[in-house]
Amino acid sequence: MAMSSIRKARGCWSFIRALHKGPDAAHAPQKEAVERVFSGIQPTGIPHLGNYLGAIETWVRLQETQGSVLYSVVDLHSITVPQGPAALQQSILDMTAVLLACGIDPEKSILFQQSQAKTATQKHGGTAGLLTYPVLQAADILLYKSTHVPVGEDQVQHMELVQDLAQTFNKKYGEFFPVPKSILTPMKKVKSLRDPAAKMSKSDPDKLATVRITDSAEEIVQKFRKAVTDFTSEVTYEPAHRPGVSNLVAIHAAVTRIPVEEAVRCGAGMDTARYKLLVADAVIEKFAPIKREIEKLKMDRGHLEKVLQAGSAKAKELAQPVCQEVRKLVGFL
Ligand SMILES: Nc1ncnc2c1ncn2[C@@H]1O[C@H](COP(=O)(O)OC(=O)[C@@H](N)Cc2c[nH]c3ccccc23)[C@@H](O)[C@H]1O
């Protein structure tokens, strides 16, 4: 790594340390452990504002400063609910198009399909144990000796299990796995527009609760217009007392990259009804170029397949020696 990128990387980690509010991992056992970023997303449906602000945007930032970065389209995780094979294949490619359109650059990140890289190290195919969701997530992360995992708050419990498993392995077989840390941003829990006590989620049955990256401008306006706030018309940021309007302020600040205080200032003199339209406009503007890029990328299926194939090959290369070493430590070799 050139000196300038090392300096940039250091700056980024101190930024991340400042943001990091998750359960701290124990001291990484290997002093020389390479810093490696890993994260994943399920290829189920179009990502929403929560996925984007809680995870994908940070992924894009990290690839600019970190030397070793892997992002996985976790298709094995998505089959915990029934998926038709053709639809699943299409969803994997669609998710790849979305991630590329959001700014993931295959020259800077290894972007790959989970099932394609896992099979390289598994002679017996998937087992029920492998498919046990949080254990599979631990395998994803540890297989590459990952040190940092950018995720939203809903993944923190899974991360605690990953940290436990790494420590348990190290206790038994000697210091081998770095204990991975979560990277959480201030947007770690974007709330539902219909119930600010709940997180925004792909599977919310209320279609107005979730803003997807590919929603039309009209849909976005309608969803923000119907966003649940409270009976006070002023725009303030008080997450504990006014979660609805505070969620809007946080979204506004994040998509326009301004501090929360400035977002509140922008809303000064407006009632919440007018402010909702301002936030809707900011979101529309943010997603417009991404939407255009998604449409372009989706027309070139061959390119998307190639990106995933190249990424899977690189991921396999990283996983192979780790897997070999684990086998040796456990006594399988
Ligand atoms: N409302 C929200 N506010 C803020 N962040 C949110 C919101 N909703 C979702 N996220 C974050 O989006 C990422 C992808 O979500 P998934 O549900 O596909 O994410 C999942 O289902 C994982 N189990 C996928 C996975 C599999 N293996 C891994 C290894 C490392 C990290 C992640 C994985 C996640 O970071 C998630 O926290």
The ligand as an SDF file (V2000), in Angstrom:
LIG
                    3D

 37 41  0  0  0  0  0  0  0  0999 V2000
  -33.4380   -0.4860    8.7380 N   0  0  0  0  0  0  0  0  0  0  0  0
  -32.1250   -0.6510    8.6300 C   0  0  0  0  0  0  0  0  0  0  0  0
  -31.2710    0.3110    9.0670 N   0  0  0  0  0  0  0  0  0  0  0  0
  -29.9220    0.1660    8.9410 C   0  0  0  0  0  0  0  0  0  0  0  0
  -29.3330   -0.9260    8.3890 N   0  0  0  0  0  0  0  0  0  0  0  0
  -30.1510   -1.9070    7.9280 C   0  0  0  0  0  0  0  0  0  0  0  0
  -31.5710   -1.8220    8.0320 C   0  0  0  0  0  0  0  0  0  0  0  0
  -32.1020   -2.9440    7.4950 N   0  0  0  0  0  0  0  0  0  0  0  0
  -31.0530   -3.6980    7.0700 C   0  0  0  0  0  0  0  0  0  0  0  0
  -29.8890   -3.0700    7.3270 N   0  0  0  0  0  0  0  0  0  0  0  0
  -28.5180   -3.5610    7.0210 C   0  0  0  0  0  0  0  0  0  0  0  0
  -28.4250   -3.8680    5.6300 O   0  0  0  0  0  0  0  0  0  0  0  0
  -27.4720   -4.9310    5.4350 C   0  0  0  0  0  0  0  0  0  0  0  0
  -28.0550   -6.0300    4.5440 C   0  0  0  0  0  0  0  0  0  0  0  0
  -29.2360   -6.5420    5.1350 O   0  0  0  0  0  0  0  0  0  0  0  0
  -29.6320   -8.0740    5.0610 P   0  0  0  0  0  0  0  0  0  0  0  0
  -30.9230   -8.2310    5.8110 O   0  0  0  0  0  0  0  0  0  0  0  0
  -29.5980   -8.5470    3.6480 O   0  0  0  0  0  0  0  0  0  0  0  0
  -28.4410   -8.7350    5.8930 O   0  0  0  0  0  0  0  0  0  0  0  0
  -28.5220  -10.0250    6.3760 C   0  0  0  0  0  0  0  0  0  0  0  0
  -29.4980  -10.7240    6.3170 O   0  0  0  0  0  0  0  0  0  0  0  0
  -27.2060  -10.5660    6.8950 C   0  0  0  0  0  0  0  0  0  0  0  0
  -27.4660  -11.6450    7.8260 N   0  0  0  0  0  0  0  0  0  0  0  0
  -26.3770  -10.9580    5.6750 C   0  0  0  0  0  0  0  0  0  0  0  0
  -25.0770  -11.6220    5.9740 C   0  0  0  0  0  0  0  0  0  0  0  0
  -24.7700  -12.9170    5.7270 C   0  0  0  0  0  0  0  0  0  0  0  0
  -23.4680  -13.1850    6.0690 N   0  0  0  0  0  0  0  0  0  0  0  0
  -22.9210  -12.0220    6.5310 C   0  0  0  0  0  0  0  0  0  0  0  0
  -21.6430  -11.7450    6.9970 C   0  0  0  0  0  0  0  0  0  0  0  0
  -21.3640  -10.4510    7.4140 C   0  0  0  0  0  0  0  0  0  0  0  0
  -22.3380   -9.4450    7.3680 C   0  0  0  0  0  0  0  0  0  0  0  0
  -23.6390   -9.7010    6.9000 C   0  0  0  0  0  0  0  0  0  0  0  0
  -23.9160  -10.9930    6.4790 C   0  0  0  0  0  0  0  0  0  0  0  0
  -27.1370   -5.4480    6.8520 C   0  0  0  0  0  0  0  0  0  0  0  0
  -25.8910   -4.9270    7.2610 O   0  0  0  0  0  0  0  0  0  0  0  0
  -28.2570   -4.8960    7.7090 C   0  0  0  0  0  0  0  0  0  0  0  0
  -27.8830   -4.7080    9.0590 O   0  0  0  0  0  0  0  0  0  0  0  0
  1  2  1  0
  2  3  1  0
  2  7  2  0
  3  4  2  0
  4  5  1  0
  5  6  2  0
  6  7  1  0
  6 10  1  0
  7  8  1  0
  8  9  2  0
  9 10  1  0
 10 11  1  0
 11 12  1  0
 11 36  1  0
 12 13  1  0
 13 14  1  0
 13 34  1  0
 14 15  1  0
 15 16  1  0
 16 17  2  0
 16 18  1  0
 16 19  1  0
 19 20  1  0
 20 21  2  0
 20 22  1  0
 22 23  1  0
 22 24  1  0
 24 25  1  0
 25 26  2  0
 25 33  1  0
 26 27  1  0
 27 28  1  0
 28 29  1  0
 28 33  2  0
 29 30  2  0
 30 31  1  0
 31 32  2  0
 32 33  1  0
 34 35  1  0
 34 36  1  0
 36 37  1  0
M  END
$$$$
